[in-house]
Amino acid sequence: MLNQNPEYQSCIQSSEKVSWRLDDVLPKDTVLDFSQRFLSDTLTGAEAIPFLNAEERLMLNHIRSNSYAHLFLFLEEYAVALAAQRASLELHGNATHMRALLRFTEEELKHQQLFARFTGAFARGFKVVPALLDNHVEVARAIMAKSNLGVLIFNLHLELMTQQHYLETVRGNKAEKLDPLFCNLLKHHWLEEAQHTRLDFLEAQKILAREPDTLDEALREYAELLQALRGTLNAQLALDLQTLEKVVGRTFTPEEQKHLAESQERSYVWGFIGMGMKAPLFLSRLRALSPMAEQRVLELAPTYYCD
C-alpha cells in the first residue's frame, strides 16, 4: 500500500506558501498596454510572417496571446471536473488527500477567472472584439468520458507544458521585452500549476497501484486526447485568422492565407503539444510510472515535432 500522505501534505504546504489573490494579480479594471508583445515569438511565430508589417505582427502577437489565455480558461473546464472528481473519491476517506485535491480544484477555478479577466480586458482595449471558441463545456465532457488515468496523463502533459513555456520563454527573457503584466500573470499561474503536476502524478500512482493493467488503455486515450487537442487548436486558429483580417483591414491572398494557416498551425501544435511531449519533467514522471509509458510517448512524439 502506498504511503503518499507526506507528499500530499507537502503539496498543501507549497500551495499555501505560493497562494495569491486574483485582485492582486489582475484587478478588475486593468487596462492592457498594447504597445508591447505579450507572448514570446517562440510561442506565436508572428515575426516570421514575411508579408506582415511590424504593426501587423504585433497585432498577431496580441491575438495569439489572447487566444493562449482563453485556451487555458477553456481547457481548465475539464481540469476543474477532474480535480473535483478525484477529491470526491476521498470523501470519508483520506482527509489529507481530499484537502490537497480540493485546493487543486479551487485554484483551477481561480485560474479560469484570471484568464477570463484578461480576455475581458483584451476585448475592451483591442481594436476589434476577437473571436474565441465557446464550446468548453462540451469539450470538457468529452475529455472526462475517458478514464481518470488517461485524463491525468493528458493533464500532466498540459500542466508541465505551461511550466515549460514559463521557464523557457518568460522567466529571465529580457531580450524580447515582453509586457510585464502578462509575464506576471503567467508567473502566478505557473506557481500554482507546479503543485498540480505533483498531484496528477500522485493520483496516477494511486490508480496504477490498484489497477496496474489500465496503463496501456490510458496511454491510448492520451494519444486520442492529443489528436482532439490538435483539432481544438485548429478551430481557434481559424478564428484567430478571421480576427487578424478584421483588425488589419484587408483580405489576405490565397497564398498568404495558406502561409498563415500552415505556419500558425505549426506554432500552435509545437507550443501546446510538442513542447509538452519533450518536457524533461513530463518524461521523467512517465518513466517513474512505467518505462513503457515514456517509450510510448517518445514513439508518438515525432507526429507533433521534429528535432
QUIGI-V120108 format. One line per field, one symbol per residue. phi: phi as a letter, one per 40 degrees, with the letter a starting at -180 (. if undefined). psi: psi as a letter, one per 30 degrees, with the letter a starting at -180 (. if undefined). burial: I if it has 9 or more other C-alpha atoms within 8 Angstrom, else O. A space follows every 10 residues. Layout:
phi->???
psi->???
burial->???
This chain:
phi->.cbcddcccc ccccccccdb cdcccadccd bccccbccbc cdcbgccccc cccdcccccc dccccccdcc ccdccccccc cccccccccc cgbccccccc cccdcccccc cccccccccc ccccbccbcc cbcbbccccc cccccccdcc ccccccdccc ccccdcccbb cgccccfcdc ccccdccccc dccdcccccd ccccdccccc bccccdcccc cdcccccccd ccccccddcd ccccccccga cccdcccccc cccccdcccc ccbdccccdd ccccccccca dccccccccc ddcbabc
psi->kkjfeeeeee eeeeeeegkl kefeeilegk kkjgflkelk feffgefgjf gkleeeeeee eeeeeeeeee eeeeffeeee eeeeeeeffg kgcjeeeeee eeeeeeeeee eeeeeeeeee eeeeflfljl kkkgheeeee eeefflleee eeeeeeeeef eeeeeeeffe kgjfefhlke eeeeeeeeee eefeeeeeee eeeeeeeeee ifgfeeeeee eeeeeeeeee eeeeeeeeee eeeeeeefgl kkleeeeeee eeeeeeeeee efeeeeffke eeeeeeeeek eeeeeeeeef effflk.
burial->OOOOOOOIIO IIOIIOOOOO OIOOIIOOOO OOOOOIIIII IOIIIIOOIO OOOOOIIIII IIIIIIIOII OIIIIIIIII IIIIOIIOOI IOOOIIIIII IIIIIIIIII IIIIIIIIIO IIIOOOOOOI OIOOOIOOII IOIIOIIOII IIIIIIIIII IIIIIIOOII OOIOOOOIIO OIIIIIIIII IIIIIIIIII IIIIIIIIIO OOOIIOOIII IIIOIIOOOI OOIIIIIIII IIIIIIIOOO OOOOOIIOOI IOIIIOIIII IIIIIIIIIO OIIIIIIOIO IOIIOIIIOI IOOIOOO
